[in-house]
Amino acid sequence: MKNISIIITILLFFPSAYADDIFTTKYAKNVCESGSTSRSAAECSYKKYQVVEELLNKRYQELHKELNQLIDKYGSYSEKNHKKYSDLKEMHIISQRSWIKFRENECKALETWYRNGKLQKSLYYNCMRKIAEDRIEDFENFTKYQT
């Protein structure tokens, strides 16, 4: 609920700042040009979302390989270590499922706010992409400091 309140506040008082941020991409820069119509903008937003979603899924699989390596490497020292890293992997799966629900609800709230607007679909897919890009960065940092 707090996140929705923050989004609504940002959209009401700083709509152009949010739009600039949500249309900026780190991982799908040269996928397409938005074009001049709302339809072409929505199609481009969807293509960029698909590229980032594919990267997200790839990084998620890589992270699970890394977690399995931690289980194999440190789990053999003791049952306590094995349980620790197995629990870590299980908690990560649970958190990812929760994150998927969060992202969907967050972007649906934005889409609802702009219902019947010309940029409704573009904003939705850009929201999905932007949050996915942030999640990729979270994954990068997740194992960076693991030992």
URNOR-V815040 format. One record per residue. RES is the residue in three letters. OMEGA is omega in whole degrees, -180 to 180 (* if undefined). Layout:
# URNOR-V815040
RES_OMEGA + RES_OMEGA
This chain:
# URNOR-V815040
MET_180 + LYS_-180 + ASN_180 + ILE_178 + SER_179 + ILE_-180 + ILE_-179 + ILE_178 + THR_179 + ILE_-177 + LEU_-180 + LEU_-173 + PHE_-178 + PHE_-174 + PRO_-178 + SER_178 + ALA_179 + TYR_-180 + ALA_178 + ASP_-179 + ASP_-175 + ILE_180 + PHE_177 + THR_-178 + THR_178 + LYS_-170 + TYR_-175 + ALA_-173 + LYS_-172 + ASN_-178 + VAL_-178 + CYS_172 + GLU_-175 + SER_-179 + GLY_-174 + SER_179 + THR_179 + SER_178 + ARG_180 + SER_176 + ALA_179 + ALA_179 + GLU_179 + CYS_179 + SER_179 + TYR_179 + LYS_179 + LYS_177 + TYR_-179 + GLN_179 + VAL_-178 + VAL_178 + GLU_178 + GLU_177 + LEU_179 + LEU_-180 + ASN_178 + LYS_-179 + ARG_177 + TYR_178 + GLN_178 + GLU_180 + LEU_179 + HIS_173 + LYS_178 + GLU_178 + LEU_176 + ASN_178 + GLN_177 + LEU_179 + ILE_-179 + ASP_-175 + LYS_-174 + TYR_-179 + GLY_-179 + SER_180 + TYR_-180 + SER_177 + GLU_179 + LYS_178 + ASN_180 + HIS_179 + LYS_-180 + LYS_-177 + TYR_174 + SER_177 + ASP_178 + LEU_180 + LYS_180 + GLU_179 + MET_178 + HIS_177 + ILE_179 + ILE_-179 + SER_178 + GLN_178 + ARG_178 + SER_179 + TRP_179 + ILE_178 + LYS_179 + PHE_-177 + ARG_-180 + GLU_-179 + ASN_179 + GLU_-177 + CYS_174 + LYS_177 + ALA_178 + LEU_179 + GLU_179 + THR_180 + TRP_-179 + TYR_-180 + ARG_-179 + ASN_176 + GLY_-177 + LYS_-177 + LEU_-176 + GLN_-178 + LYS_178 + SER_180 + LEU_179 + TYR_-178 + TYR_176 + ASN_175 + CYS_179 + MET_-180 + ARG_-177 + LYS_180 + ILE_176 + ALA_177 + GLU_177 + ASP_180 + ARG_176 + ILE_178 + GLU_176 + ASP_179 + PHE_180 + GLU_-178 + ASN_-174 + PHE_-177 + THR_-178 + LYS_-175 + TYR_179 + GLN_174 + THR_*
